[in-house]
Amino acid sequence: MKKSFIFFASVLFFALSANAQLSGLVNKSQVHGSFEADLMYYQPDEAMGITDSLINGRNFAFNGFARITYSLGNFSAGLRYEAYLPPIAGFDPRMEGNGFPYLWASYATEKFSFTVGSFYEQFGNGLTLRSYEEWTLGYDNAINGVKVQYEPVRGFILKGVYGVQRFFWMKYANNNRGIVKGADMELNLNDLFVSMSNSKVRLTLGGSAVSKYQIDNNPVYKLPRNVGNVAGRFNLGIGKFNFTSEYAYKINDPSAINNYIYKPGESFLFTASYSRRGLGVFAMFKRTDNFSFKSDRSEKENALDINFLPPIIEPHTYMLASMYPYATQPNGEIGFQLQVDYKIPKKTKLGGRYGWDIHINYSQINDIAREQLNDSTPLNQRGTLGYTSQFLKFGDQIFNRDLTIEVDKKFTKKFKGYFKYIYQEYDIATLQGHPGEPEIKAHIGIVDMTYKFTSKKALRWEAQGLFTKEDNGSWAAALLEYTISPHWFFTLSDQWNYGNEETADRLHYYTGAFGYTHKTTRLSLSYGRQREGVVCVGGVCRQVPASSGFYMTITSNF
Amino acid sequence: MKKNALLFFALFIALFAMAQEKPNNQKLPSVNIKTLDGETFNTRNISNDGKPILLSFWALWCKPCKKELDNYNDLYEEWQDETGVKIYAVSIDDARSTAKVMPFVNGKDWEMEILLDPNGDFKRALNVNMIPHTFLIDGNGKVVYQHTSYYEGLEYEIYELVKKIAAGEDISGH
């Protein structure tokens, strides 16, 4: 305590004397920050099955954070405070608590940077390493340790990381989780060679290697204490064409996710695109085989991921379109995606005065094809090599298919609309862990119209329908939103499960909300029912239970 | 750990108090992000020869962001002729969709400068909590206005401020 007092006093003294003596320097220093507070009040709702005893006196839930960053020239430092008292329903209960999970200091020049404390980093597409945070998911796998980045010549970047990952509020000690170390190299040939600087061909090459160390205290199996994951990648642009690819290989890594099999893992991504004014075409192929990579092999939930497996999906945001969102399957998936964006030019016969925007997506993700190792070993038998799989063969099981056609049309200066048709197939048994449930086939239609009364006042309405025989049957939804720029919004919405087989479950999920924004401060308050569902960002998902009550959120920065 | 946190906090409060003595003159932080071609781009190179800059964070999954940028794009030519403003649209799409940004942007025929911040480094450095989040930067490279969220018609409000910045007026009261 005495020690910390002395330290505190010296810091204060330094700060004050710096203020007095080096006011020129201090004037260059900057302090910025931001915060958000999300507050929920739950109330019982008998029709939804939410009773007093289920709430059990925990009517309030609170998620909040505050972040402060200080910088002076090449030096910067910061911290983040978080509180989950208790976490809002649907967030991992292990988040309950409060404190400073994120502290860092860094020194950066144009060629060199050095960071100690917590940091986020990504190598390539993230197949070997990606630490990030996503507030809406309650996800944070920040690495606490040391990060170095060095660019000896322009176009050649080296990175190194060493540390342990954040695991809710648990401090690292006594090998209670693994240690992560990694290195990445990137060569941009157009920056590196003067002769290529104006070339139509643009080429970037990269490679990374990441290793985790975790002790082996398994009584049955001998497990690898060091698991290596290596990857190579490129990004090639030729005129209007662009190609990217990455391949990653991981040695055997038996874990709770893959049922402790000893098969090495691999992951492959390839994208191709062509674009010119008014037209964009995108194609992607991806295969993942046994590629979960966590710094604790016993962790089964959304935590301690070292890498990231980008999903092949069309991210849907409309109420009913996001009913069945895709979650990446780290044990194996193979799929492709095709997208076209086309603008019918304005002031043409077909395009009319304002033109049309057309967006089409088709994506399909299957399970990988697996074959038994031999006749006597069942598939994915614990303690074996698990299975064999041919690289380009699609498995029979379809996890997800999505056809989306969207048309955006401005009719007049005041009136515009978005029209969307979606066909989805969704393997709810695998993706949401509801074994035995049949695959969902759903047709979704959405109309979203905006009318501007004045340059500041606008009314937007949505009408949506989701038609399916499976799961809870069909839904209809409507939304009305009135906005007064730049400050106010008011919305009313309802989702109605009119097609539910159980008459008593044909519920209305109504919500009313309003909000006020001033510059970067935003306050919103809503009241209503939240249907049970899944919230996903980047293929990482969390289940949200049904709830009813008030929800308030406030966010700001300075 | 707790003690360290307290010390850090004390340090920041002290520094924060000092920072309060001077007017807000935030300059853009220096962070390495990417261009659409996959080349490294340092954010200190965001510039416009002393004319105003509009910097907006967006993502493919953010409908209001795309509406906002669509509306800026419709007016961009007119705005450039009148004020010389330059628009940077920074996509925070993560690894799953960075390769989709270029075909999308070209398909939309957006004219502004597009940058990629796939791991949110620039977003965090500017303390952006949610998107859309728009910054206005004056001719000296200082952030003079910020706004989060988008409602239909915000573009006119923003443009009034852009005109003032272009004319050298102080808009700190807004």
HADDOCK unambig.tbl for C-alpha pairs under 7 A between the chains (distance, minus, plus):
assign (segid A and resid 8 and name CA) (segid B and resid 7 and name CA) 6.08 0.50 0.50
assign (segid A and resid 11 and name CA) (segid B and resid 11 and name CA) 6.51 0.50 0.50
assign (segid A and resid 12 and name CA) (segid B and resid 11 and name CA) 6.85 0.50 0.50
assign (segid A and resid 12 and name CA) (segid B and resid 14 and name CA) 6.72 0.50 0.50
assign (segid A and resid 15 and name CA) (segid B and resid 14 and name CA) 6.84 0.50 0.50
assign (segid A and resid 15 and name CA) (segid B and resid 15 and name CA) 6.85 0.50 0.50
assign (segid A and resid 30 and name CA) (segid B and resid 19 and name CA) 6.30 0.50 0.50
assign (segid A and resid 30 and name CA) (segid B and resid 26 and name CA) 6.94 0.50 0.50
assign (segid A and resid 31 and name CA) (segid B and resid 16 and name CA) 5.93 0.50 0.50
assign (segid A and resid 31 and name CA) (segid B and resid 19 and name CA) 6.27 0.50 0.50
assign (segid A and resid 33 and name CA) (segid B and resid 127 and name CA) 6.02 0.50 0.50
assign (segid A and resid 34 and name CA) (segid B and resid 127 and name CA) 5.79 0.50 0.50
assign (segid A and resid 100 and name CA) (segid B and resid 5 and name CA) 6.31 0.50 0.50
assign (segid A and resid 121 and name CA) (segid B and resid 119 and name CA) 6.94 0.50 0.50
assign (segid A and resid 122 and name CA) (segid B and resid 119 and name CA) 6.55 0.50 0.50
assign (segid A and resid 125 and name CA) (segid B and resid 95 and name CA) 5.07 0.50 0.50
assign (segid A and resid 126 and name CA) (segid B and resid 95 and name CA) 6.81 0.50 0.50
assign (segid A and resid 132 and name CA) (segid B and resid 119 and name CA) 6.84 0.50 0.50
assign (segid A and resid 188 and name CA) (segid B and resid 39 and name CA) 6.90 0.50 0.50
assign (segid A and resid 273 and name CA) (segid B and resid 103 and name CA) 6.53 0.50 0.50
assign (segid A and resid 274 and name CA) (segid B and resid 103 and name CA) 6.57 0.50 0.50
assign (segid A and resid 275 and name CA) (segid B and resid 103 and name CA) 5.11 0.50 0.50
assign (segid A and resid 275 and name CA) (segid B and resid 106 and name CA) 5.91 0.50 0.50
assign (segid A and resid 275 and name CA) (segid B and resid 107 and name CA) 6.86 0.50 0.50
assign (segid A and resid 276 and name CA) (segid B and resid 106 and name CA) 5.70 0.50 0.50
assign (segid A and resid 277 and name CA) (segid B and resid 106 and name CA) 5.23 0.50 0.50
assign (segid A and resid 277 and name CA) (segid B and resid 107 and name CA) 6.24 0.50 0.50
assign (segid A and resid 277 and name CA) (segid B and resid 109 and name CA) 5.29 0.50 0.50
assign (segid A and resid 278 and name CA) (segid B and resid 106 and name CA) 5.80 0.50 0.50
assign (segid A and resid 278 and name CA) (segid B and resid 107 and name CA) 4.27 0.50 0.50
assign (segid A and resid 278 and name CA) (segid B and resid 108 and name CA) 5.75 0.50 0.50
assign (segid A and resid 278 and name CA) (segid B and resid 109 and name CA) 5.04 0.50 0.50
assign (segid A and resid 279 and name CA) (segid B and resid 106 and name CA) 6.10 0.50 0.50
assign (segid A and resid 279 and name CA) (segid B and resid 107 and name CA) 3.98 0.50 0.50
assign (segid A and resid 280 and name CA) (segid B and resid 103 and name CA) 3.95 0.50 0.50
assign (segid A and resid 280 and name CA) (segid B and resid 104 and name CA) 5.76 0.50 0.50
assign (segid A and resid 280 and name CA) (segid B and resid 106 and name CA) 5.85 0.50 0.50
assign (segid A and resid 280 and name CA) (segid B and resid 107 and name CA) 4.42 0.50 0.50
assign (segid A and resid 281 and name CA) (segid B and resid 103 and name CA) 5.84 0.50 0.50
assign (segid A and resid 282 and name CA) (segid B and resid 100 and name CA) 6.52 0.50 0.50
assign (segid A and resid 282 and name CA) (segid B and resid 103 and name CA) 6.44 0.50 0.50
assign (segid A and resid 310 and name CA) (segid B and resid 95 and name CA) 6.10 0.50 0.50
assign (segid A and resid 310 and name CA) (segid B and resid 96 and name CA) 4.24 0.50 0.50
assign (segid A and resid 311 and name CA) (segid B and resid 96 and name CA) 5.88 0.50 0.50
assign (segid A and resid 315 and name CA) (segid B and resid 61 and name CA) 5.78 0.50 0.50
assign (segid A and resid 341 and name CA) (segid B and resid 104 and name CA) 6.09 0.50 0.50
assign (segid A and resid 341 and name CA) (segid B and resid 107 and name CA) 4.85 0.50 0.50
assign (segid A and resid 342 and name CA) (segid B and resid 107 and name CA) 5.17 0.50 0.50
assign (segid A and resid 343 and name CA) (segid B and resid 107 and name CA) 6.18 0.50 0.50
assign (segid A and resid 343 and name CA) (segid B and resid 108 and name CA) 6.22 0.50 0.50
assign (segid A and resid 455 and name CA) (segid B and resid 153 and name CA) 5.20 0.50 0.50
assign (segid A and resid 456 and name CA) (segid B and resid 152 and name CA) 6.63 0.50 0.50
assign (segid A and resid 456 and name CA) (segid B and resid 153 and name CA) 4.74 0.50 0.50
assign (segid A and resid 458 and name CA) (segid B and resid 152 and name CA) 6.27 0.50 0.50
assign (segid A and resid 483 and name CA) (segid B and resid 151 and name CA) 6.19 0.50 0.50
assign (segid A and resid 485 and name CA) (segid B and resid 151 and name CA) 5.42 0.50 0.50
assign (segid A and resid 485 and name CA) (segid B and resid 152 and name CA) 6.44 0.50 0.50
assign (segid A and resid 485 and name CA) (segid B and resid 153 and name CA) 5.84 0.50 0.50
assign (segid A and resid 485 and name CA) (segid B and resid 154 and name CA) 5.50 0.50 0.50
assign (segid A and resid 486 and name CA) (segid B and resid 151 and name CA) 6.39 0.50 0.50
assign (segid A and resid 486 and name CA) (segid B and resid 154 and name CA) 5.61 0.50 0.50
assign (segid A and resid 519 and name CA) (segid B and resid 146 and name CA) 5.66 0.50 0.50
assign (segid A and resid 519 and name CA) (segid B and resid 147 and name CA) 4.19 0.50 0.50
assign (segid A and resid 519 and name CA) (segid B and resid 148 and name CA) 6.24 0.50 0.50
assign (segid A and resid 520 and name CA) (segid B and resid 146 and name CA) 6.08 0.50 0.50
assign (segid A and resid 520 and name CA) (segid B and resid 147 and name CA) 4.80 0.50 0.50
assign (segid A and resid 520 and name CA) (segid B and resid 148 and name CA) 4.92 0.50 0.50
assign (segid A and resid 538 and name CA) (segid B and resid 96 and name CA) 6.70 0.50 0.50
assign (segid A and resid 557 and name CA) (segid B and resid 127 and name CA) 6.51 0.50 0.50
